[in-house]
Amino acid sequence: MRPGRRPWPACAAPGLPGLALALHALLAPQALRAQDVAAPGAGDATPPQPTSLQRVDITGRQGATELRRASRVAKQIYGREDLDKYGDTNALDVMRRLPGVTIGSGGPRMRGLGSGYTQILINGDPMPQGFALDQLSPSQIERIEVLRAPTAEQSAQAIAGTINIILKEAPRRAQRDLRLGLSDGTQRPTGNANLTIGESRGGLAVSLPVSVFEWRRENHLEIERRQPGSDGAPSQAVQTGDQQVWGWGANLGPRLNWRISDDQTLSIASFLQKGWWNNETVYANRIVTGRPLLDDDPAQNGTWENRRANLTWANRFDEDQRIELRAGLSQSRWTFDARNLRQGAEFQRAIGGGKDDNLTQSGKYNRLLGEAHSLSLGWDLESRKRSEQRNVTELGQPVLPDFEGRPFDARLQRVAVYLQDEWDLTPQWQVYLGLRHERIETETRDDTAPVNNRSAVLSPLAHLTYKLDAQGRDLVRASLTRSYRAPGIGMLLARPSLASQYTDVTAGNTELAPDRIGNPALAPELATGLDLALERYLPGGGMWSVGLFHRRIQDLMRTVTTLRSVPWATVPRWVSQPQNISSATFSGLELELKGRAAEFLPALVDKANPLSLRASLNLYRSRVAALPGPDNRLDSQPPWSATFGADHRLRGLPLTIGGNLSLNPAYDTRLTLDQVQNRSSGRVIDLYALWLLRPGLSMRLAVAHGAQPFGPPNGSTTTFTDGGDFSRIERRTGPQVNFSMDIRL
């Protein structure tokens, strides 16, 4: 620091390690890197507890627990140790072991809530449309941050919470890391390779992470349907089949950091993701009653591509003022070709694709108001255009002649401004106050008149931290926030999609196989939330926490199936459409602990024992006001979830072994007045062994296994209370074995 400079604060801005820490990271690249470099079980050192906001010069790397403890808002941070431990080949496998995070069809879910409730960010920006987390290599991730309550600097579209994936930055010194891996496949092993090259010269640092991968898996399916036959009597069909899923892809993430001067920095971050996917299902039996289309064998393939680039310029004007400007461009492209084969010949085919272009610009001005007070003003601008096209034919003829081949376009404009105030009232009391106003306007159109949807949300946010002791080992956190869930563009598109089993528009369909259409009139869900947490950090580096939360939601969106007259058919059809149906509430209790076993069980475990433990238990309760109980819970939210894990470094051997068990119970969800869905229990066990051959060279063997060793296969059942339609789908997946070798060149 130059003489006469007042130190910048180490206050934690929302979604970042801390405002000044983030500034420091930009001014001195990699001075702050949230990586756990200690062996499993090693504790985090106790961080200094300043009595006022001050500059923090970090000579080493802070562990995840240190960063979590220093944050002004409730945040969980997972660094390199968590990312590398099991040798995962994609980011979703990492996240399914995080406390309170489950993986569903729509991606990661916090607090059991599905798509749209959990905000997914990449480097603090909304994840681009089409971005494939299941094809993102963990080797390209620096850390993962999980925030339980929204903050002003990031969008408040986070009713359940926020998962912020921080990609690797350019290193401060030369880096040559290579990981080679093999995974079991259905017919042969599949390979993956990850290479990271980094260089640093003076104020310039450059990195080039590259990953290539392939996958080949097999699922065993069992599908049962029961529907009224032509004579009114129930008909039933049970099918079993095998599904082959395979594909390949690549990720490339160049990054450049340039320290122009002591006061000015420039960084350029880009990312390219490209992949090809395929899947085929072949049913083993042809026992069909009442519904001949059940004997179709689907075959699908497609591509995806994501490109993004971000430019960040930061400048410190004087000892009290700093500004940061960011601009970003992202593009997504995808194609698909889905075919239903009947007796080896093509019966039905859907071909299409789409593109999504996104421009963003944001800025933040920060001013110090004193040694313990910082004020920030910022804005976010986004312009997005989406276009998609699909053509569905049956026996070579268009299914919907009036719609097939017609492009559907959508535009989105988002404008947000925010103000945040961070203040150390006393050495024990820390306050974060924020106010964010966000306006979203969408326009959807085909070759008819456009349909507009506008919404605006004002989100006041307050976070409070109190240190129960002078060392800051015991913290009480409280948050009172306003958040929301905006309807996605796909939910707004008023384009019909016929049920694949009932494409004859002169005949009806069933509740289990409805046509689908969007709703341009959807309003956003608004939620008021309260979060309370007690965190205790132990002298040896371990910690435990207890948290409570409550949310009240207005204008709840849910897909409703009704029988009605439609313009695309000559008879009434069952149609599934999202609607604002009700209000809802949900609450929960969250428990977490991690650290050396000797800290939690001193009477049973010797202090020198390197055994490390971690566990979490999450209890949820939700109620939708418009639906009668029981089971009128929010969609896809289980009543509880739990994880248990342990790591042990063997004495006398350079070998570390460990495992993790994730549990979710079976539960029912009342979707509408007459529709109930049952989900089976989910149990996944992971085991790994890490052998350190020498510094810079290690081997890892990991095994992941799903439901079969502990219970029924994963699946869901949908029934209607009137005794009519019934559908059951079960999926069995075999164990997955990963072998990898890490080499520092």
C-alpha positions in Angstrom: 0.0 0.0 0.0 1.4 3.4 -0.9 2.0 5.9 2.0 -1.0 7.9 2.9 -3.5 5.4 1.5 -6.4 4.6 3.8 -6.9 0.8 3.9 -9.9 -0.6 2.0 -12.4 -2.6 3.9 -12.5 -6.4 4.2 -16.3 -6.4 4.1 -18.0 -9.3 2.4 -20.2 -8.1 -0.5 -23.1 -10.4 -1.6 -22.0 -13.4 -3.5 -18.3 -12.5 -3.3 -15.7 -13.2 -0.6 -16.0 -9.6 0.5 -16.1 -6.3 -1.2 -12.5 -5.3 -0.3 -11.3 -8.9 -0.6 -12.7 -9.0 -4.1 -11.1 -5.6 -4.9 -7.9 -6.9 -3.5 -8.2 -10.0 -5.6 -8.5 -7.8 -8.7 -5.6 -5.5 -7.7 -3.4 -8.4 -6.8 -4.5 -11.5 -8.7 -4.7 -14.6 -6.8 -3.9 -13.0 -3.5 -7.2 -14.3 -2.5 -7.9 -17.9 -3.6 -10.5 -19.9 -1.8 -8.8 -23.2 -2.0 -8.4 -25.9 0.5 -4.9 -27.2 0.1 -4.7 -29.2 3.4 -5.2 -32.9 3.4 -8.8 -34.0 4.3 -9.4 -33.5 8.0 -6.9 -30.6 8.3 -8.5 -27.7 10.1 -8.7 -24.1 9.0 -6.6 -21.6 10.9 -8.3 -19.0 13.0 -8.6 -15.8 11.1 -7.8 -12.4 12.7 -10.8 -10.6 14.0 -10.4 -6.9 13.3 -12.3 -4.4 15.4 -12.9 -2.2 12.3 -13.0 -2.5 8.5 -9.4 -2.8 7.3 -7.3 -4.0 4.4 -6.4 -7.7 4.7 -3.1 -8.8 3.1 -3.3 -12.6 2.6 0.1 -14.3 2.2 -1.4 -17.8 1.8 -4.7 -19.3 0.8 -7.7 -19.0 3.0 -9.7 -22.2 3.6 -13.4 -22.4 2.8 -14.3 -22.3 6.5 -12.2 -19.1 7.0 -14.0 -17.4 4.1 -17.4 -18.5 5.4 -16.6 -17.1 8.9 -15.5 -13.7 7.5 -18.5 -13.3 5.3 -21.1 -10.7 6.3 -24.0 -12.8 5.0 -24.8 -16.4 5.6 -22.7 -18.3 3.1 -21.3 -21.8 2.6 -18.1 -22.0 0.6 -16.6 -25.2 -1.0 -13.1 -25.0 -2.4 -10.6 -27.3 -4.1 -10.7 -30.0 -1.4 -14.4 -30.5 -1.9 -14.2 -30.3 -5.7 -11.3 -32.8 -6.0 -12.1 -35.3 -3.3 -14.2 -37.8 -5.3 -12.6 -37.3 -8.7 -16.0 -36.2 -10.2 -16.2 -35.6 -13.9 -18.9 -32.9 -13.8 -20.1 -30.2 -11.5 -23.5 -31.7 -10.8 -21.9 -34.7 -9.1 -20.0 -32.3 -6.8 -23.2 -30.3 -5.9 -25.3 -33.3 -5.0 -23.1 -33.9 -2.0 -23.4 -30.3 -0.7 -25.6 -29.8 2.4 -29.2 -28.8 1.5 -28.6 -29.3 -2.2 -30.3 -31.9 -4.3 -30.2 -32.6 -8.0 -33.4 -32.9 -10.0 -34.5 -32.8 -13.6 -34.1 -29.1 -13.7 -30.7 -29.0 -12.2 -29.5 -28.1 -8.6 -32.2 -27.5 -6.0 -31.8 -25.7 -2.7 -34.2 -26.5 0.1 -35.8 -29.1 -2.1 -37.3 -26.5 -4.5 -37.1 -27.0 -8.2 -36.3 -24.9 -11.3 -36.6 -21.1 -10.9 -36.5 -21.1 -7.1 -32.7 -21.6 -6.9 -30.6 -19.0 -8.6 -27.6 -20.4 -10.5 -24.7 -17.9 -11.2 -21.5 -18.2 -13.1 -18.9 -15.8 -11.7 -21.8 -13.8 -10.2 -23.8 -13.5 -13.4 -27.0 -15.5 -14.2 -26.2 -18.8 -15.9 -26.7 -18.5 -19.6 -29.6 -20.4 -21.3 -28.5 -23.9 -22.3 -25.4 -23.9 -20.1 -24.7 -27.6 -19.2 -23.6 -28.0 -15.6 -23.5 -31.8 -16.0 -20.8 -31.2 -18.7 -18.7 -28.7 -16.7 -15.5 -30.1 -15.4 -14.8 -29.4 -11.7 -11.2 -28.8 -12.7 -12.3 -25.5 -14.2 -14.0 -24.3 -11.0 -12.3 -22.3 -8.3 -15.0 -22.7 -5.7 -18.7 -22.9 -5.2 -20.6 -20.5 -2.9 -24.0 -21.2 -1.5 -26.1 -18.3 -0.2 -29.2 -18.9 1.8 -30.7 -15.4 1.4 -30.5 -12.9 -1.5 -28.3 -9.9 -1.6 -28.6 -6.6 -3.4 -25.5 -7.0 -5.7 -27.0 -10.1 -7.2 -30.5 -10.6 -8.6 -33.1 -11.3 -5.9 -34.5 -14.2 -8.1 -33.5 -16.5 -5.3 -36.4 -17.6 -3.2 -34.7 -20.8 -2.1 -31.1 -19.4 -2.3 -28.2 -18.9 -4.7 -25.5 -21.2 -6.0 -22.6 -19.1 -7.4 -20.0 -21.1 -9.4 -16.6 -19.3 -9.5 -14.5 -20.3 -12.4 -10.7 -20.5 -12.1 -8.7 -17.3 -12.3 -5.3 -16.7 -14.0 -2.6 -17.9 -11.6 0.2 -15.7 -10.0 2.8 -18.2 -11.1 3.5 -20.7 -13.8 1.1 -23.7 -13.7 1.0 -27.0 -15.6 -1.7 -29.3 -14.2 -3.0 -32.4 -16.0 -5.7 -34.8 -14.9 -6.4 -38.0 -16.9 -9.4 -40.1 -16.1 -11.3 -43.2 -17.0 -14.9 -44.1 -16.1 -16.8 -47.3 -16.7 -19.2 -47.4 -19.6 -21.8 -49.8 -20.9 -19.6 -51.1 -23.7 -16.2 -49.7 -23.0 -14.5 -47.3 -20.6 -14.9 -43.6 -21.3 -12.1 -41.1 -21.0 -11.7 -37.5 -19.9 -8.7 -35.2 -19.7 -8.3 -31.8 -18.1 -5.2 -29.5 -18.7 -4.6 -26.2 -17.1 -1.8 -24.0 -18.3 -1.0 -20.7 -16.6 1.7 -18.0 -16.9 2.5 -14.8 -15.1 4.9 -12.0 -16.2 4.9 -8.8 -14.1 1.4 -7.5 -13.9 0.1 -9.9 -16.6 -1.4 -13.3 -15.8 -2.9 -15.7 -18.3 -4.5 -19.1 -17.9 -5.9 -21.7 -20.3 -8.0 -24.5 -18.8 -9.1 -27.2 -21.3 -11.2 -30.3 -20.7 -12.4 -33.0 -23.1 -14.8 -35.7 -22.0 -17.2 -38.5 -23.0 -19.9 -40.5 -21.2 -21.7 -43.7 -21.9 -24.3 -44.9 -19.4 -27.2 -47.4 -19.3 -30.5 -47.1 -17.5 -33.1 -49.8 -17.0 -36.7 -48.4 -17.3 -40.0 -49.8 -16.2 -43.1 -47.9 -17.3 -46.6 -48.7 -16.2 -49.7 -47.0 -17.5 -53.4 -47.6 -16.6 -56.0 -45.7 -18.6 -59.6 -46.2 -19.6 -60.0 -48.3 -22.8 -62.4 -47.7 -25.6 -65.1 -49.6 -23.7 -64.6 -47.6 -20.6 -62.9 -50.4 -18.7 -59.3 -49.8 -17.3 -56.5 -51.0 -19.6 -53.0 -51.6 -18.4 -49.6 -51.9 -19.9 -46.3 -52.6 -18.3 -43.1 -52.1 -20.3 -39.5 -52.7 -19.5 -36.6 -51.4 -21.5 -33.0 -50.4 -21.6 -31.9 -46.8 -22.3 -28.5 -46.1 -23.7 -27.1 -42.5 -23.1 -23.8 -41.4 -24.6 -22.1 -38.3 -25.9 -18.9 -36.3 -25.8 -17.9 -32.6 -25.4 -15.2 -30.1 -24.6 -14.8 -27.0 -22.4 -12.3 -24.1 -22.9 -12.0 -21.2 -20.5 -9.2 -18.7 -21.4 -8.6 -15.9 -18.8 -6.4 -12.8 -18.6 -5.7 -10.5 -15.7 -3.7 -7.3 -16.3 -2.6 -5.1 -13.4 -2.2 -1.8 -15.3 -1.1 0.1 -12.2 -1.6 0.0 -8.5 -5.0 1.6 -9.0 -6.2 0.0 -12.2 -6.9 -3.5 -13.4 -8.4 -5.2 -16.4 -9.5 -8.8 -16.7 -11.0 -10.8 -19.6 -12.7 -14.1 -19.0 -14.2 -16.3 -21.7 -15.7 -19.7 -21.9 -16.6 -22.1 -24.6 -18.6 -25.3 -24.2 -19.5 -27.7 -27.1 -21.1 -31.1 -27.0 -23.0 -33.8 -28.7 -25.5 -36.1 -27.0 -27.4 -39.3 -28.0 -29.9 -41.6 -26.3 -31.9 -44.6 -27.4 -34.5 -46.8 -25.6 -35.3 -50.3 -26.7 -38.3 -51.9 -24.9 -37.9 -55.6 -24.2 -41.6 -56.5 -24.3 -44.5 -55.7 -26.7 -47.4 -56.4 -24.3 -49.7 -53.6 -25.2 -53.4 -53.2 -24.2 -55.5 -50.3 -25.4 -52.6 -47.9 -26.3 -50.7 -49.1 -29.4 -48.3 -46.2 -29.3 -46.7 -47.7 -26.2 -44.5 -49.9 -28.3 -42.5 -47.0 -29.9 -38.8 -47.1 -29.4 -37.5 -43.5 -29.1 -34.1 -42.4 -30.4 -32.8 -38.9 -29.9 -29.6 -36.9 -30.6 -28.6 -33.3 -30.6 -25.9 -30.7 -30.0 -25.3 -27.7 -27.7 -22.8 -24.9 -27.8 -22.3 -22.1 -25.3 -19.9 -19.1 -25.8 -19.4 -16.3 -23.3 -16.9 -13.5 -22.7 -16.7 -10.9 -19.9 -14.6 -7.8 -19.6 -14.0 -6.2 -16.2 -12.3 -2.9 -15.6 -11.7 -1.6 -12.1 -10.2 1.7 -11.0 -9.4 3.3 -7.6 -9.7 7.1 -7.9 -8.4 7.9 -4.4 -8.3 6.4 -1.0 -12.1 6.5 -0.6 -13.6 5.8 -4.0 -13.5 2.9 -6.5 -15.5 1.9 -9.5 -15.9 -1.4 -11.4 -17.4 -1.7 -14.8 -18.4 -5.1 -16.5 -19.6 -6.0 -19.9 -20.6 -9.5 -21.1 -21.7 -11.4 -24.2 -23.1 -14.9 -24.2 -24.5 -17.0 -27.0 -26.2 -20.4 -26.9 -27.1 -22.7 -29.7 -28.8 -26.1 -29.6 -30.3 -28.6 -32.0 -32.3 -31.8 -31.5 -33.6 -34.7 -33.6 -36.1 -37.0 -31.8 -37.6 -40.0 -33.5 -40.1 -42.6 -32.5 -39.4 -45.9 -34.2 -42.1 -48.5 -34.6 -41.0 -52.0 -35.7 -37.7 -50.4 -36.9 -39.3 -47.8 -39.1 -39.7 -44.1 -38.4 -43.2 -43.3 -37.1 -42.9 -39.8 -35.6 -40.1 -37.3 -35.8 -39.4 -33.9 -34.2 -36.6 -31.7 -35.5 -35.6 -28.3 -34.3 -33.3 -26.1 -32.4 -32.8 -22.6 -31.1 -30.4 -19.8 -30.2 -30.1 -17.4 -27.4 -28.1 -14.2 -27.5 -27.5 -12.2 -24.3 -25.8 -8.8 -23.7 -25.1 -7.6 -20.2 -23.6 -4.4 -18.7 -23.1 -3.7 -15.0 -21.3 -1.4 -12.8 -20.6 -0.7 -9.1 -19.4 2.5 -7.4 -18.0 2.1 -3.9 -17.2 4.8 -1.4 -15.7 4.6 2.1 -17.6 6.6 4.7 -15.3 5.9 7.5 -13.0 3.2 8.9 -15.9 0.9 9.4 -18.5 2.0 6.9 -18.8 1.3 3.1 -21.5 2.4 0.7 -22.0 0.9 -2.8 -24.3 1.9 -5.7 -24.7 -0.4 -8.7 -26.7 -1.3 -11.7 -27.4 -4.4 -14.0 -28.6 -4.2 -17.6 -29.5 -7.2 -19.7 -30.8 -7.6 -23.2 -31.7 -11.1 -24.4 -33.1 -12.6 -27.6 -34.3 -16.1 -28.0 -35.5 -17.9 -31.1 -36.5 -21.5 -31.4 -38.0 -23.6 -34.2 -39.4 -27.1 -34.3 -41.1 -29.3 -36.9 -43.1 -32.4 -35.8 -44.2 -35.0 -38.4 -46.0 -38.3 -38.2 -45.6 -40.7 -41.1 -44.0 -37.8 -43.0 -47.0 -35.4 -42.5 -47.0 -32.3 -40.3 -48.8 -32.8 -37.0 -49.8 -29.1 -36.6 -49.6 -27.6 -40.1 -50.5 -24.1 -38.8 -47.5 -24.1 -36.4 -44.9 -26.5 -37.7 -41.7 -24.8 -39.0 -42.8 -21.4 -37.7 -40.1 -19.7 -35.6 -41.0 -18.4 -32.2 -39.1 -15.5 -30.9 -38.8 -13.9 -27.4 -37.1 -10.8 -26.2 -36.2 -9.9 -22.6 -35.1 -6.6 -21.2 -33.9 -6.4 -17.5 -32.9 -3.2 -15.7 -31.9 -3.3 -12.0 -30.4 -0.7 -9.7 -29.3 -1.3 -6.1 -27.8 0.3 -3.1 -26.0 -1.5 -0.3 -24.6 -0.2 3.0 -22.1 -2.3 5.1 -21.3 -1.0 8.5 -19.5 -2.3 11.6 -21.5 -0.7 14.3 -19.3 -2.1 17.0 -16.6 -4.8 17.1 -19.4 -7.3 17.7 -22.3 -5.9 15.5 -22.1 -6.0 11.7 -25.0 -4.7 9.6 -25.7 -5.1 5.9 -28.6 -3.1 4.4 -29.6 -3.3 0.7 -32.3 -2.2 -1.6 -32.7 -3.5 -5.2 -35.3 -2.6 -7.8 -35.5 -4.9 -10.8 -37.7 -4.5 -13.8 -38.2 -7.3 -16.4 -40.1 -6.9 -19.7 -40.6 -9.8 -22.1 -42.1 -9.9 -25.6 -43.0 -13.2 -27.2 -44.2 -13.5 -30.8 -44.6 -15.8 -33.8 -46.0 -14.4 -37.1 -48.9 -12.9 -35.1 -49.1 -9.9 -32.9 -46.5 -9.8 -30.0 -47.5 -10.5 -26.4 -45.9 -8.5 -23.7 -45.3 -9.3 -20.0 -44.0 -6.7 -17.6 -43.1 -7.0 -13.9 -41.2 -4.9 -11.4 -40.0 -6.0 -7.9 -38.6 -3.9 -5.1 -36.5 -6.0 -2.8 -35.5 -4.6 0.6 -32.7 -6.7 2.2 -31.2 -6.7 5.7 -28.5 -9.0 7.1 -27.2 -8.8 10.7 -24.3 -10.6 12.3 -23.5 -10.6 16.0 -20.3 -12.1 17.5 -21.1 -13.7 20.8 -17.4 -13.7 21.8 -14.4 -11.4 21.2 -12.7 -14.0 18.9 -15.7 -14.3 16.7 -15.9 -18.1 17.1 -19.7 -17.9 17.9 -21.8 -16.0 15.4 -25.5 -15.3 15.2 -26.8 -14.3 11.8 -30.3 -12.9 10.9 -31.7 -11.9 7.5 -35.0 -10.3 6.5 -35.4 -10.2 2.7 -37.7 -9.9 -0.2 -37.1 -12.2 -3.2 -39.0 -13.4 -6.2 -39.3 -16.0 -9.0 -39.8 -14.7 -12.5 -41.5 -16.9 -15.1 -39.0 -18.3 -17.7 -39.3 -17.4 -21.3 -40.3 -21.0 -22.0 -43.3 -20.7 -19.6 -44.5 -17.6 -21.5 -44.4 -18.9 -25.1 -48.0 -19.4 -26.3 -47.1 -22.2 -28.7 -48.9 -25.5 -28.3 -47.1 -28.9 -28.2 -49.2 -32.0 -28.8 -48.9 -35.1 -26.6 -46.7 -37.5 -28.6 -49.1 -40.4 -28.0 -52.2 -38.5 -29.2 -51.3 -36.5 -32.3 -54.7 -37.0 -34.0 -56.3 -33.6 -33.5 -59.7 -34.9 -34.4 -59.7 -37.1 -31.3 -59.1 -36.5 -27.6 -56.2 -37.2 -25.3 -55.9 -38.0 -21.5 -54.9 -36.1 -18.3 -51.7 -38.1 -18.2 -50.8 -37.2 -21.8 -51.9 -33.5 -22.1 -51.0 -31.0 -24.8 -48.8 -28.2 -23.4 -48.8 -24.4 -23.9 -47.3 -21.4 -22.2 -49.0 -18.5 -20.5 -47.9 -15.0 -21.5 -50.0 -13.5 -18.6 -48.0 -15.1 -15.8 -47.0 -12.9 -12.9 -43.8 -13.4 -10.8 -44.0 -15.1 -7.4 -43.1 -12.8 -4.5 -41.6 -14.1 -1.3 -40.9 -12.5 2.1 -38.3 -14.4 4.0 -36.7 -14.7 7.5 -33.5 -16.6 8.1 -31.8 -17.2 11.5 -28.5 -19.1 12.1 -26.1 -19.9 14.9 -22.6 -20.8 13.8 -19.8 -22.0 16.0 -16.2 -22.3 14.8 -14.0 -24.7 16.8 -10.3 -24.1 17.7 -9.2 -27.0 15.6 -10.8 -25.7 12.4 -14.2 -27.5 12.6 -17.6 -25.9 12.8 -21.2 -26.5 13.3 -24.3 -24.5 12.5 -28.1 -24.5 13.2 -30.4 -22.5 10.9 -34.1 -21.7 10.7 -35.9 -20.1 7.8 -39.4 -19.2 6.7 -40.8 -17.9 3.4 -44.3 -16.7 2.4 -45.0 -16.8 -1.3 -47.7 -14.9 -3.2 -48.9 -15.7 -6.8 -47.5 -19.2 -6.7 -47.0 -20.6 -10.2 -48.0 -24.2 -10.9 -48.8 -26.2 -14.0 -52.6 -27.0 -14.2 -54.2 -29.6 -16.5 -57.7 -28.8 -17.7 -60.1 -30.1 -20.4 -61.0 -27.3 -22.8 -61.7 -26.3 -26.4 -58.5 -25.4 -28.3 -57.9 -23.8 -31.7 -55.5 -26.6 -32.9 -58.1 -29.4 -32.5 -61.7 -30.1 -33.5 -62.5 -31.7 -30.2 -61.8 -30.6 -26.6 -58.3 -31.6 -25.4 -56.6 -31.9 -22.1 -54.1 -29.0 -21.9 -51.3 -28.4 -19.4 -50.5 -24.7 -18.7 -48.7 -22.7 -16.0 -50.9 -20.5 -13.9 -50.8 -18.3 -10.8 -53.0 -20.4 -8.5 -52.4 -19.5 -4.8 -50.2 -18.4 -2.0 -47.9 -20.8 -0.1 -45.5 -20.9 2.9 -42.5 -23.1 3.6 -40.2 -23.3 6.6 -37.2 -25.4 7.6 -34.5 -26.4 10.0 -30.9 -26.9 8.7 -28.1 -28.5 10.7 -24.5 -28.9 9.6 -21.2 -29.9 11.1 -17.7 -30.6 9.8 -14.3 -31.0 11.3 -12.0 -33.5 13.0 -13.7 -36.3 14.9 -11.6 -35.5 17.9 -13.3 -32.1 18.2 -16.8 -33.6 18.3 -16.0 -36.9 20.2 -13.0 -36.1 22.4 -13.8 -39.0 24.8 -13.8 -41.5 21.9 -11.2 -40.3 19.4 -7.6 -39.4 20.1 -6.5 -35.9 19.3 -3.9 -37.2 16.9 -6.4 -39.2 14.9 -6.8 -37.6 11.4 -10.4 -38.9 11.0 -12.6 -36.1 9.6 -16.4 -36.0 9.8 -19.2 -34.0 8.1 -22.9 -34.3 8.3 -26.1 -32.3 7.5 -29.8 -32.7 8.2 -32.4 -30.6 6.6 -36.1 -30.6 7.6 -38.7 -28.9 5.4 -42.4 -28.1 5.7 -44.5 -26.4 3.0 -48.2 -25.7 2.4 -50.1 -24.5 -0.7 -53.1 -22.6 0.4 -55.4 -23.5 -2.5 -55.0 -27.3 -2.1 -56.3 -29.4 0.7 -53.9 -31.5 2.8 -52.2 -33.8 3.4 -49.2 -33.5 1.1 -50.1 -30.1 -0.3 -46.4 -29.3 -0.3 -44.5 -27.3 -2.9 -43.6 -29.3 -6.0 -40.5 -31.6 -5.6 -39.8 -30.5 -2.0 -39.0 -33.6 0.2 -39.9 -33.5 3.9 -36.2 -34.0 4.8 -32.7 -34.7 3.3 -29.5 -35.8 5.0 -25.8 -36.4 4.1 -23.1 -38.2 6.1 -19.4 -38.4 5.2 -16.0 -39.2 6.6 -12.4 -39.0 5.5 -9.4 -40.8 7.0 -5.7 -40.5 6.2 -4.0 -43.8 7.0 -1.0 -43.5 9.2 2.3 -44.7 7.7 0.8 -44.6 4.2 0.2 -41.8 1.7 -3.3 -43.0 1.4 -6.6 -41.2 2.2 -9.9 -42.9 2.0 -13.5 -41.6 2.5 -17.1 -41.9 1.7 -20.4 -40.0 1.6 -24.0 -41.1 2.0 -26.9 -38.9 0.7 -30.5 -39.7 1.7 -33.9 -38.5 0.5 -37.2 -40.1 1.6 -40.2 -41.2 -0.5 -43.0 -38.6 -0.4 -46.3 -37.6 -2.0 -47.1 -34.2 -3.5 -50.7 -33.0 -4.3 -50.2 -31.1 -7.6 -53.9 -30.2 -8.1 -57.2 -31.0 -6.6 -57.3 -34.4 -8.3 -53.6 -35.2 -9.2 -51.1 -36.7 -6.8 -47.4 -37.5 -7.5 -45.3 -40.0 -5.5 -41.5 -39.9 -5.6 -39.5 -42.9 -4.4 -36.7 -42.6 -1.9 -33.2 -41.7 -3.1 -30.0 -43.1 -1.6 -26.5 -42.6 -3.1 -23.2 -43.8 -1.6 -19.8 -42.5 -2.8 -16.5 -44.0 -1.9 -13.0 -42.9 -2.8 -9.3 -43.6 -2.2 -6.5 -41.1 -2.9 -2.9 -42.3 -3.2 -0.2 -39.6 -3.2 2.7 -41.2 -5.1 4.9 -38.1 -4.8 4.4 -34.3 -4.7 2.6 -33.4 -7.8 1.5 -36.9 -8.7 -1.5 -38.7 -7.2 -4.1 -41.4 -8.2 -7.7 -41.5 -7.3 -10.3 -44.3 -7.4 -14.0 -43.4 -6.8 -17.2 -45.5 -6.9 -20.7 -44.0 -6.8 -23.8 -46.2 -6.4 -27.4 -45.3 -6.4 -30.6 -46.8 -5.0 -30.3 -50.6 -5.4 -28.1 -51.5 -2.4 -30.4 -49.7 0.0 -33.9 -49.7 -1.5 -36.2 -49.3 -4.5 -35.0 -47.7 -7.8 -35.5 -44.0 -8.4 -38.9 -43.3 -9.9 -42.2 -41.4 -9.7 -45.9 -42.3 -9.9 -48.7 -40.0 -11.0 -52.3 -40.8 -10.1 -55.7 -39.1 -10.3 -58.0 -39.3 -7.3 -61.0 -40.1 -9.6 -59.5 -43.5 -10.2 -58.8 -42.9 -13.9 -55.3 -42.5 -15.3 -52.3 -43.9 -13.6 -48.6 -43.7 -14.6 -45.5 -45.1 -13.0 -41.9 -44.7 -14.2 -38.9 -46.3 -12.5 -35.3 -45.9 -13.5 -32.4 -48.1 -12.3 -28.8 -46.9 -12.8 -25.8 -49.1 -12.1 -22.7 -48.1 -10.2 -20.2 -45.7 -11.7 -16.5 -46.2 -11.2 -14.0 -43.3 -11.9 -10.2 -43.6 -12.0 -8.1 -40.4 -12.4 -4.5 -39.4 -12.1 -3.4 -35.8 -11.3 0.0 -34.7 -12.6 1.7 -31.4 -12.0 4.0 -30.9 -15.0 
